[in-house]
Amino acid sequence: MRVILPRCWSWATLLALALLGGATDSSAQERRIVRSLPRDDKEIAEAFAAAAGNVCRAVREGRSSEVHDLSPLTAGDAGLKVTMTVGGRSLPIPMARKTVLSVGVAIAPDDVATLPLISSSAIQQYLNTHYVCLQVMIRRDLDTGSLCLHDTASAACLPCEGSLLTEEFEPLVRDSLQDTRCLGLFVAADETDDAVTPGTLVFVVRNPFYDENAPGKTKPSYELLFVRAKTKRSTLGDEDLELHAFMTAEARKTLKRLPPYQAPESNTSCVLSGTVTFLGYASDGLTPAASALRTLEVRSTTEMKEEQLNALAATKSGKHHWLERPSAVLDAIIAK
């Protein structure tokens, strides 16, 4: 992916303004850093709860599906206000917005008959023709000018065919964004803050599976999601930022490398594809108000078990567990 800073927001211009009018506001440079990652069920549930204020932000209706060039308007698409003070003025930080994975769901076949007769067709039609994509924000490091990940993610609702503009989230779909929470940018305990660029963004994902032993209830399963950014330069010297997504499975006993993002042709061809059942409806009795996963398929190009990951960590970083320095392990997998 090529990300270009628009001429009116060139790094040289911002630097010159900073020199003339005072230093950039340090609060804008402070990105949320996480130095240790949860491993067992108790730790990951606690990490998920603690990140309640860092859920994926919904991109507003009518915006471009992605923003490839750095723009001062991008953060506002997701209702974010990220500014820096340059020359005594508060200016929005130019950002890009890039998709890393797609999510699609359908009604579990055995549950179709349980849908309200009047709204059944509309519910199925909506789910079968829409998907949600998880997106990361890309900006420049205010100290070095290098491209890097921001510490906040967004999500967009898109049709499987036709328009490339985002659509409004249905209430239940918007509520599901609460299940993906950003812990921050990972920097190992023995690394300096400089290691935050270009960045490894870490999420906790809660999958609310239907609890067969408690009808009407969910049994959450927690996994970790990583987005690793890698800097590359073209033959002309232009800076690029490649994004690589990884997700754990089987209660974090397996790591899956996700395929590069491509717009899905249908909700069932998404990288994360699941079936759902509804646990309750709104007061009208027609609109779903609560749901649970029946199944979830995670498409991948590579899978590694925890033992393999730990062995790789020992080789690449001298650590006993791969979650002590995941970026080194992810880089080794990417390099294969």
C-alpha positions, -999 to +999 in steps of 0.1 A: +000+000+000+013+034-010+005+063+014+013+098+002+011+129+023-009+155+003+011+185-008-007+209+015+002+187+045+038+179+035+061+169+063+085+197+054+057+222+058+046+209+092+082+208+104+088+244+092+056+256+110+068+238+142+102+255+141+086+289+135+058+287+160+068+262+187+071+225+192+044+200+183+020+192+212+035+162+229+001+148+237-005+141+200+026+120+198+017+099+228+002+067+214-011+040+237+016+014+243+012-021+258+043-038+272+028-072+282+001-094+267-025-116+285-020-153+282-045-172+303-083-169+303-084-147+334-058-123+321-074-119+287-109-114+301-095-087+324-076-071+295-108-070+274-128-054+302-100-028+308-101-018+271-138-009+271-129+027+260-109+015+230-135-003+208-134+000+170-149+033+159-177+031+134-170+049+101-198+073+092-222+066+064-213+079+029-175+078+034-150+061+010-145+025+018-108+032+024-085+063+024-052+055+008-036+090+010-030+108+043-058+133+048-067+157+077-103+145+073-098+108+079-100+107+117-133+126+116-148+098+094-148+077+125-157+104+149-121+108+162-104+141+170-066+137+168-048+170+167-014+185+170-004+221+179+018+236+152+027+273+151+002+280+178-026+264+159-045+231+165-044+210+134-058+176+127-032+149+121-034+136+085-042+099+084-050+071+060-076+044+067-068+009+055-087-024+058-070-055+072-098-080+073-134-086+065-162-101+086-194-116+073-222-136+090-253-155+080-282-170+098-274-206+109-295-229+087-313-245+116-323-211+129-339-197+098-373-211+108-371-193+142-370-158+125-401-136+127-422-144+097-426-107+087-390-097+090-372-130+081-366-121+045-353-086+053-330-099+080-315-126+057-312-102+028-293-076+049-268-101+063-263-118+030-254-086+011-233-067+037-200-072+055-180-053+081-143-045+077-117-038+104-095-009+095-064+007+110-053+043+109-019+052+094-001+085+102+033+099+105+055+097+136+057+133+148+094+128+158+108+111+128+082+117+100+081+080+092+048+063+085+034+044+114+002+029+129-021+050+151-033+034+183-070+034+173-089+013+148-121+018+129-148-004+113-169+002+082-201-014+070-201-020+032-223-037+006-209-069-010-217-055-044-221-020-059-212+011-040-178+017-025-192+040+001-198+031+036-233+025+049-250+031+083-246+003+108-277-015+119-279-012+157-271-048+165-241-048+141-229-015+156-232-031+191-210-060+179-181-036+175-178-037+213-164-072+208-132-060+192-111-038+215-076-023+209-050-028+236-025-005+219+008-007+201+031-034+215+066-026+227+085-053+246+094-046+282+131-044+274+126-021+243+126+016+241+095+036+230+112+041+196+102+005+188+066+017+185+072+027+149+061+014+124+041-006+149+023-038+160-013-031+169-029-056+193-066-063+198-086-086+221-115-102+202-144-116+221-164-142+202-198-146+219-206-183+211-240-198+218-239-218+251-256-251+244-257-258+281-275-225+289-300-218+262-304-181+255-269-173+269-235-169+254-201-183+263-174-159+253-141-171+237-112-146+236-085-144+210-057-119+201-055-101+168-023-085+156-017-060+128+020-058+120+032-028+099+063-032+078+081-002+061+093-006+025+105+018-001+099+018-038+127+020-064+119+058-065+123+061-027+086+065-019+078+052+015+052+023+017+036+006+047+026-030+043+000-045+067+000-081+079-028-095+100-026-125+124-052-139+147-050-166+174-074-195+175-083-224+199-080-202+230-047-188+218-030-222+212-027-215+175-017-185+154-032-179+120-017-156+094-047-140+076-047-135+038-042-099+025-074-080+023-095-082-008-131-070-010-153-101-006-177-111-033-202-123-006-207-124+031-195-160+031-162-153+014-150-129+042-118-137+061-139-142+092-171-159+082-197-170+108-232-181+114-254-165+141-286-171+160-307-144+176-314-144+214-339-116+215-357-089+196-367-053+201-401-042+214-415-045+178-407-082+179-392-079+144-357-064+149-329-085+163-316-071+196-292-098+208-272-125+190-247-153+194-223-171+172-230-207+162-198-211+141-168-191+131-144-199+103-111-180+101-094-182+067-056-183+068-025-188+047-003-201+075-010-218+109+015-224+138+009-241+171+020-225+204+050-249+207+062-238+172+058-202+181+077-205+213+106-223+195+106-195+169+107-169+197+137-186+214+155-185+181+146-149+171+145-131+204+158-154+231+124-153+248+107-184+263+071-174+252+063-158+219+040-133+235+070-117+252+081-103+219+054-111+193+067-086+167+099-106+162+079-138+157+055-121+133+084-107+113+099-142+110+067-156+097+063-127+072+099-133+060+092-170+051 
